[in-house]
Amino acid sequence: MSRTRTAMLAALALVAGASGTALAADPDAIGPAAVPCTVDYKVQNQWDTGFTAAVTVTNQGSAKSNWSVKWSYAGNQKVTSGWNAKISQSGAAVTAANETYNGTLATGGSVSFGFQGSYSGTNAIPATFTLDGVTCNVDGGGGPTDPPDPGPTGPKVDNPYSGAKVYVNPEWSAKAAAEPGGSRIAGQPTGVWLDRIAAINGVNGGMGLRDHLDQALTQKGSGELVVQLVIYNLPGRDCAALASNGELGPTELGRYKTEYIDPIAAILADPKYAALRIVTTIEIDSLPNLVTNTGSRPTATPQCDVMKANGNYQKGVGYALNKLGDAANVYNYIDAGHHGWIGWDDNFAASATVMKEAATSEGATVNDVHGFIANTANYSALKENNFTINDSAGGKSVRESKWVDWNRYVDEQSFAQAFRQQLVTTGFNSGIGMLIDTSRNGWGGSARPAGPGATTDVDTYVNGGRYDRRIHIGNWCNQSGAGLGERPQANPAAGIDAYVWMKPPGESDGSSSAIPNDEGKGFDRMCDPTYTGNPRNGNNMSGALPNAPLSGHWFSAQFQQLMQNAYPPLS
């Protein structure tokens, strides 16, 4: 599968709008080439009352152990928040000083920071900058309608997982190792979930994005290393569930862009991390809802109808793809649901169409999409070996069984391979690859069938042979009986870039009962083991484990069950 292609690299992975490049002349230098610093100021986004800007400082003078950039506004601009610098303002005067982690500025080196601001009237570029007291005169400028700076270009590898190690999250690894028997898997790579704005800098003293990337550089050594990030904070996130709801309301697309995606993009663009292969999995569980849970369908929710009407899912995903996909070392994979969600005829092609809409929104193109990920944080079996979609029993096809219920697919790998082809047909590049999350879909242990079920009738045949032991394929929360699946590995099958553990085993899907919290997470009855269901799971019992904590929090009982029921078994 060939996927070597050229990706647009906006300067600092930030698409430029208004920009001005300031060159400071050294009064003792001879000739125009001797300039001790360059300051590049770009307005990325601008709306009626606010804007975001990115600043790049290149030092051509002596090396520095700390730095300070200053400028003054001619208008009433006010900096409201910033990242990668300590920014203060007094009247019109702004000072941006280094953080503890980016004070070193070598000769010829660059540093970048960004901020969000408010304004009214005009938003002119500052006329004068100083770097540690050296005055820089602006040499040019522009408005927010200027074309984006295309930046340098560079090829991406066909499959980022090929020939590479994958980052082991030290925080998850420590929790796993602290569990009895957990050391057997504590060295496995898992995804880092950026599920709210605060996660970028670290929550409650935990690791932030830069901390993880710095640790990844240590783990990398002289070889290649993949870092897996889950980009997960859309406005009105996951409109058909409650446990996975997020902090942003349905209309807060502006905050998603400026407070969430822009800071992530700025960090990923740091040249310090250019040697890492960064895989971003984009917005789990939202886009397919626009197909399956809207309109006149019995599974529709008012929240999903709102998101379909305002288009903020497509706009948010498009913006993330555009901003993050510019970097040569970033590989975007869009969430593709799973076969038990969009494997039906009514959902299959329609979901691919919605994903294409997202991938061509807010400046994104299909070239910003390296692939798709299936089964993230879900439990669908990788391969059902005891029956196929073409089998019959008792005079009926497998598709007619209550479990399969006219789906076209019985397992995740066959779905992922087929959906990949549908995505190509819909307009995505022919070289896209698929990831499959196998963190909790092993279904081993004593309940794993050793062979096919009896052929007396189709339900006996399917139920007797299926590995997936859920009560209903629509059940998704902390499923009883689940086990660890295939270990992470690259190139496991045609069209599949890797099996991954994107959902860290042992992290809860949602709480079994309502728990007050400041994380924006609601209580979903699908996480309550006493719940008798809804149309989305055929009005069946939820199959959830009891006594579960909030989504993302450590759930020891689940972790122990996953190890016990692992397939392949743990040694």
C-alpha positions in Angstrom: 0.0 0.0 0.0 1.7 3.2 -1.1 0.8 6.3 0.7 3.9 8.5 0.4 2.5 11.9 -0.2 3.4 15.6 0.3 1.8 17.4 3.2 1.4 21.1 3.6 3.5 22.4 6.5 2.3 25.8 7.6 4.9 27.6 9.5 4.8 26.2 13.0 1.9 24.1 11.8 -0.2 27.2 12.2 -2.1 28.5 9.1 -1.1 32.1 8.8 -3.6 34.9 8.3 -2.3 38.4 9.1 1.4 38.4 9.4 4.3 40.7 9.8 8.0 39.8 9.9 10.2 42.1 12.0 13.9 42.3 11.3 16.2 44.0 13.9 19.3 45.6 12.5 22.5 45.4 14.5 23.9 49.0 14.5 27.5 47.5 14.5 26.9 45.2 11.6 28.0 45.9 8.1 25.5 45.1 5.4 21.8 44.2 5.6 22.2 40.5 6.2 23.4 40.9 9.8 20.2 40.8 11.8 20.2 39.6 15.4 16.6 38.5 15.5 13.5 37.9 13.5 10.0 38.2 15.0 7.1 36.8 12.9 3.6 37.7 14.2 0.6 36.0 12.6 -3.1 36.5 13.2 -4.4 33.0 12.7 -8.1 33.5 13.3 -10.2 36.6 13.7 -13.9 37.1 14.5 -16.0 40.1 15.5 -14.6 40.5 19.0 -11.5 38.3 19.2 -8.6 36.7 17.5 -5.7 34.2 18.0 -2.1 35.0 17.1 1.1 33.0 16.8 4.5 34.5 17.3 7.8 33.0 16.2 11.1 34.4 17.4 14.4 33.4 15.6 17.6 34.4 17.4 20.6 35.3 15.2 22.5 36.8 18.1 24.3 35.2 21.0 22.7 32.2 22.7 20.2 32.9 25.4 19.1 31.0 28.6 15.9 33.1 28.8 14.2 35.7 26.6 11.5 38.4 26.6 9.6 39.7 23.6 7.7 43.0 24.0 5.4 45.0 21.8 2.6 47.6 22.1 -0.8 47.7 20.4 -2.1 50.8 18.6 -5.7 49.8 19.3 -7.6 48.2 22.3 -6.4 44.7 21.9 -6.2 42.7 25.1 -4.5 39.3 25.6 -6.9 37.0 27.4 -4.9 33.7 27.4 -1.7 32.3 26.0 0.5 29.2 25.7 4.2 28.4 25.5 5.0 31.8 27.1 4.2 33.8 30.2 2.3 36.7 28.8 1.4 39.9 30.7 -0.1 43.2 29.6 -0.1 46.7 31.0 -2.2 49.1 29.0 -1.2 48.7 25.4 2.2 47.1 26.3 2.6 43.3 26.1 5.4 41.2 27.5 5.9 37.6 26.6 8.6 35.8 28.6 9.8 32.2 28.3 8.4 29.3 30.3 10.8 27.2 32.3 10.9 24.6 29.5 11.7 26.9 26.5 14.1 29.5 27.9 17.0 28.2 25.9 17.3 30.0 22.6 20.4 29.1 20.6 22.0 31.1 17.9 20.0 30.4 14.8 17.3 28.8 17.0 13.6 29.6 17.1 10.9 29.5 19.7 7.1 29.9 19.2 4.2 30.9 21.4 0.6 31.9 20.9 -2.3 33.6 22.5 -5.9 34.6 22.3 -7.0 38.2 22.5 -10.0 40.5 22.3 -10.5 43.7 20.3 -13.0 46.1 18.8 -12.6 48.2 15.7 -9.4 47.4 14.0 -6.8 44.7 14.8 -3.6 46.1 13.4 -0.3 44.3 13.6 2.0 45.9 16.2 4.5 48.3 14.6 7.4 47.6 16.8 8.8 44.5 18.7 11.8 44.1 20.9 13.7 40.9 21.8 15.6 41.5 25.1 15.7 45.2 24.4 16.7 45.0 20.7 14.2 46.9 18.6 12.7 45.2 15.6 11.0 47.2 12.8 8.2 45.4 11.1 9.0 44.6 7.5 5.6 43.9 5.9 2.3 42.8 7.2 -1.1 41.8 6.0 -4.7 41.2 6.9 -6.7 38.1 7.9 -7.6 37.6 4.2 -4.0 37.0 3.2 -3.4 33.5 1.7 -2.0 30.9 4.1 1.7 30.5 4.2 2.3 27.1 2.7 5.5 26.5 4.6 7.9 23.8 3.8 6.8 20.4 2.5 7.9 17.0 3.3 6.8 13.4 2.7 5.1 11.2 5.3 5.9 7.5 5.6 3.4 5.1 4.2 2.6 3.5 7.6 3.9 5.4 10.7 3.9 2.1 12.8 6.2 0.3 10.4 9.6 -0.2 12.0 8.7 1.9 15.0 8.3 1.5 18.7 5.2 3.0 20.2 5.1 5.3 23.2 4.4 3.7 26.6 2.4 6.2 28.8 4.3 6.3 32.2 1.1 7.3 34.1 -0.9 4.3 32.7 2.0 2.0 33.0 2.4 2.8 36.7 -1.2 2.1 37.4 -1.1 -1.2 35.5 2.1 -2.3 37.2 0.5 -1.6 40.6 -2.2 -4.2 39.9 -1.6 -7.8 40.9 -0.3 -9.4 37.6 -0.4 -6.1 35.8 3.4 -6.1 35.2 2.7 -8.5 32.3 1.2 -5.7 30.2 2.5 -2.5 31.9 5.0 -2.1 29.1 2.3 -2.0 26.3 1.7 1.2 24.4 -1.6 3.0 24.9 -3.2 6.2 23.7 -2.9 9.5 25.5 -6.4 11.1 25.8 -6.6 14.8 25.5 -10.3 14.9 26.5 -10.5 18.5 27.8 -8.6 21.8 27.5 -6.9 21.3 30.9 -5.4 18.0 29.7 -3.1 19.9 27.4 -1.1 21.3 30.4 -1.9 18.4 32.7 -4.7 17.7 35.1 -4.2 17.8 38.9 -0.4 17.7 38.6 -0.4 15.0 36.0 1.5 14.9 32.7 0.6 17.4 30.0 1.1 17.1 26.3 4.7 18.5 26.4 5.5 16.1 29.3 4.4 13.2 27.2 6.3 14.3 24.1 9.5 14.9 26.2 9.2 11.5 27.7 8.6 10.1 24.2 11.9 11.6 23.0 13.6 9.7 25.9 11.9 6.5 24.9 12.7 7.0 21.3 16.5 6.5 21.5 18.0 6.2 18.0 15.1 4.5 16.4 11.6 5.6 15.3 8.8 6.1 17.8 5.1 6.6 17.4 3.1 8.7 20.0 -0.7 8.1 20.0 -2.9 11.1 20.9 -6.7 11.0 21.1 -8.1 14.4 20.1 -11.4 14.4 21.9 -13.2 17.6 22.9 -15.8 18.5 20.1 -18.6 20.8 21.0 -21.6 18.7 22.0 -19.4 15.6 22.0 -20.9 12.2 21.5 -24.5 13.4 21.4 -26.1 10.0 21.9 -24.4 9.3 25.2 -23.9 11.0 28.5 -20.9 9.4 30.2 -18.6 10.6 27.4 -20.1 14.1 27.1 -17.5 16.9 27.2 -16.9 20.3 28.6 -17.9 22.3 25.5 -21.5 23.0 24.6 -23.0 22.5 21.1 -22.2 26.0 19.9 -18.8 26.5 21.4 -16.8 25.8 18.2 -14.8 29.0 18.7 -13.5 27.7 22.1 -12.7 24.3 20.5 -10.6 26.0 17.9 -8.8 28.6 19.9 -8.5 27.0 23.4 -8.1 23.4 22.4 -6.9 22.7 18.8 -4.6 25.8 18.4 -2.6 25.1 21.5 -2.2 21.5 20.6 -1.1 22.4 17.1 1.4 24.9 18.5 3.0 22.2 20.7 3.1 19.6 18.0 4.8 22.1 15.7 7.7 22.6 18.0 10.8 21.5 16.1 12.0 19.8 19.2 9.4 17.0 18.4 10.0 16.8 14.7 11.7 13.4 15.0 8.6 11.8 16.6 5.8 10.1 14.5 2.7 11.6 16.1 -0.6 9.7 15.4 -3.7 11.7 16.2 -7.0 9.9 16.4 -9.6 12.5 15.7 -12.8 12.8 17.8 -14.1 9.4 18.8 -17.9 8.6 18.6 -19.3 11.8 17.2 -19.6 11.9 13.4 -21.5 8.6 13.0 -24.1 9.9 15.3 -25.1 12.3 12.6 -26.2 9.3 10.5 -27.6 6.9 13.1 -29.1 9.1 15.8 -30.9 11.9 14.0 -34.2 12.6 12.3 -37.0 10.1 12.3 -34.9 7.1 13.4 -36.1 5.5 16.7 -32.5 5.9 18.0 -32.5 9.7 17.4 -31.8 12.2 20.2 -32.6 15.9 20.3 -28.9 16.6 21.0 -27.8 14.8 17.8 -30.4 16.7 15.8 -28.9 19.9 17.1 -25.4 18.9 16.1 -26.6 17.8 12.6 -28.3 21.2 12.2 -25.4 23.3 13.2 -22.7 21.4 11.5 -20.2 21.8 14.3 -19.1 18.2 14.2 -17.9 18.5 10.6 -16.5 21.9 11.2 -14.6 20.9 14.3 -13.2 17.7 12.8 -12.2 19.7 9.7 -10.4 22.3 11.7 -8.5 19.7 13.7 -7.5 17.9 10.5 -6.4 21.1 8.9 -4.4 22.5 11.8 -2.8 19.2 12.9 -2.3 17.6 9.5 0.0 20.4 8.3 3.0 19.0 10.2 5.1 16.4 8.3 5.4 14.2 11.4 1.7 14.2 12.3 -0.6 11.4 11.0 -4.4 12.0 11.3 -6.7 9.1 11.7 -10.5 9.8 11.9 -12.7 7.7 14.1 -14.7 5.2 12.0 -17.1 3.8 14.6 -17.3 0.0 14.6 -19.2 -2.7 12.7 -21.9 -2.9 15.3 -22.7 0.7 14.7 -22.3 1.5 11.0 -22.1 -1.9 9.4 -25.7 -1.9 8.3 -26.6 -0.8 4.7 -28.4 2.3 5.9 -25.3 3.5 7.8 -22.3 2.3 5.9 -22.0 4.6 2.9 -23.8 7.5 4.6 -21.2 7.5 7.4 -18.4 7.6 4.8 -20.1 10.6 3.2 -20.3 12.5 6.5 -16.6 11.8 7.1 -15.8 13.2 3.7 -17.8 16.3 4.6 -15.8 16.8 7.7 -12.5 16.2 5.9 -13.2 18.9 3.4 -14.5 21.5 6.0 -12.6 24.5 7.6 -9.7 24.4 5.1 -9.0 20.6 5.4 -8.6 18.3 2.5 -8.5 14.5 2.1 -4.7 14.9 2.1 -4.9 15.8 5.7 -6.3 12.3 6.4 -3.8 9.4 6.7 -6.4 6.8 7.7 -9.2 5.8 10.0 -9.5 3.9 13.3 -12.2 1.4 14.1 -13.5 0.0 17.4 -11.9 2.7 19.6 -12.9 2.1 23.2 -15.3 -0.6 22.0 -15.6 -4.4 22.4 -16.4 -5.8 18.9 -14.5 -9.0 18.3 -11.5 -8.7 15.9 -12.4 -12.0 14.0 -15.3 -14.3 14.5 -13.9 -17.7 13.3 -16.9 -19.9 14.0 -19.3 -18.4 11.5 -19.3 -16.0 8.5 -21.9 -13.6 7.1 -22.5 -16.1 4.3 -23.4 -19.0 6.5 -26.9 -20.4 7.0 -28.4 -22.6 9.7 -31.9 -23.9 10.2 -32.9 -22.6 6.8 -31.9 -19.0 7.6 -28.8 -16.9 6.8 -26.6 -15.6 9.6 -27.7 -12.1 8.7 -31.2 -13.1 10.0 -30.0 -14.0 13.4 -30.9 -11.8 16.3 -27.3 -11.1 17.1 -26.2 -10.0 13.5 -29.7 -8.4 12.8 -29.1 -7.9 9.1 -25.6 -6.3 9.5 -23.2 -6.9 6.6 -20.3 -7.8 9.0 -19.8 -10.1 11.9 -16.4 -8.8 13.2 -14.2 -5.8 13.2 -11.5 -6.8 10.8 -13.8 -7.6 7.9 -15.7 -4.3 8.5 -12.5 -2.2 8.7 -11.2 -3.6 5.4 -14.5 -3.1 3.7 -15.1 0.4 5.1 -11.7 1.4 4.0 -12.7 0.6 0.4 -16.0 2.5 0.9 -14.0 5.5 2.1 -11.8 5.4 -1.0 -14.9 5.2 -3.2 -16.3 8.2 -1.4 -13.2 10.2 -2.3 -10.4 9.6 0.2 -6.9 8.7 -1.0 -6.4 5.1 -2.1 -3.5 4.7 0.3 -5.4 5.3 3.5 -4.8 2.7 6.2 -6.9 1.5 9.1 -6.2 1.1 12.8 -8.2 -1.3 15.0 -8.4 -0.8 18.7 -7.9 -4.3 20.2 -7.5 -3.2 23.8 -10.7 -4.9 25.1 -12.1 -7.2 22.4 -10.3 -10.5 23.1 -13.2 -12.3 24.7 -11.1 -15.1 26.1 -11.5 -17.0 29.3 -13.8 -19.9 30.1 -16.7 -18.4 28.2 -14.9 -18.4 24.8 -16.5 -20.9 22.5 -14.2 -23.6 21.2 -16.1 -24.1 17.9 -19.4 -23.4 16.1 -22.8 -23.6 17.7 -25.3 -26.2 16.8 -27.0 -25.8 13.4 -30.5 -26.5 14.6 -31.5 -22.8 14.1 -29.6 -19.7 13.2 -29.7 -18.1 16.6 -28.3 -21.2 18.3 -25.6 -21.4 15.6 -24.5 -17.8 16.0 -24.8 -17.5 19.8 -23.1 -20.8 20.4 -20.1 -19.9 18.3 -19.6 -16.1 18.8 -16.6 -14.9 20.8 -18.3 -11.5 21.6 -20.3 -12.4 24.7 -22.1 -9.1 25.1 -25.9 -9.3 25.6 -26.3 -7.0 22.6 -23.9 -5.5 20.1 -25.1 -2.0 21.1 -23.7 -2.4 24.6 -20.6 -0.3 25.1 -20.0 0.6 28.8 -17.6 -1.5 31.0 -18.8 -4.8 29.5 -18.9 -7.8 31.8 -16.8 -10.7 30.5 -14.5 -8.7 28.2 -10.8 -9.4 27.8 -7.7 -7.9 26.4 -7.3 -8.5 22.7 -4.4 -8.8 20.3 -1.3 -7.0 21.4 -0.4 -3.9 19.5 1.4 -4.7 16.3 2.1 -3.1 12.9 0.9 -4.4 9.5 -1.2 -7.3 10.8 -3.5 -7.6 7.8 -4.2 -6.1 4.4 -5.2 -2.5 4.6 -4.6 -2.5 8.4 -1.7 -0.2 9.5 -1.8 -1.5 13.1 -3.7 -3.1 16.0 -3.5 -0.6 18.8 -4.6 -0.2 22.4 -6.0 3.3 22.0 -8.3 3.0 25.0 -6.0 2.3 27.9 -7.2 -1.0 29.6 -8.5 -0.3 33.1 -9.9 3.2 32.4 -13.6 3.3 32.9 -16.1 4.0 30.2 -18.5 5.7 32.6 -19.8 5.6 36.2 -22.4 3.0 37.3 -24.3 5.7 39.1 -24.4 9.5 39.1 -21.2 11.0 40.5 -20.9 14.8 40.8 -17.8 16.1 39.0 -16.1 19.1 37.4 -15.1 17.2 34.2 -18.2 17.7 32.2 -19.1 14.0 32.4 -22.7 12.9 32.8 -24.3 9.7 34.0 -25.4 7.3 31.3 -27.8 4.5 32.2 -25.9 2.3 29.8 -23.2 2.1 32.5 -25.8 1.0 35.1 -25.9 -2.8 35.4 -29.6 -2.7 36.4 -30.6 -0.7 33.3 -33.0 -2.5 30.9 -32.0 -0.7 27.8 -33.2 1.6 25.0 -33.7 1.3 21.2 -30.0 1.7 20.6 -29.3 -1.6 22.3 -32.6 -3.3 21.4 -34.0 -2.7 24.9 -31.7 -5.2 26.4 -29.8 -5.2 29.8 -26.7 -3.0 29.6 -24.2 -5.7 30.6 -22.1 -3.2 32.5 -19.9 -4.0 35.4 -21.0 -2.5 38.8 -19.2 0.0 41.0 -17.5 1.8 38.1 -16.0 5.3 38.5 -16.2 8.2 36.1 -15.1 7.7 32.5 -11.3 7.8 32.2 -10.8 7.0 35.9 -9.0 3.8 37.0 -11.3 0.8 37.4 -9.3 -2.0 39.1 -12.1 -4.6 38.8 -12.3 -4.1 35.1 -8.6 -4.3 34.7 -8.4 -7.6 36.5 -11.2 -9.0 34.4 -9.5 -7.9 31.2 -6.4 -9.7 32.1 -8.3 -12.8 33.2 -10.2 -13.0 29.9 -7.3 -11.9 27.6 -7.1 -13.6 24.2 -4.4 -14.4 23.3 -4.0 -15.4 27.0 -1.4 -13.7 29.1 1.5 -15.8 30.1 
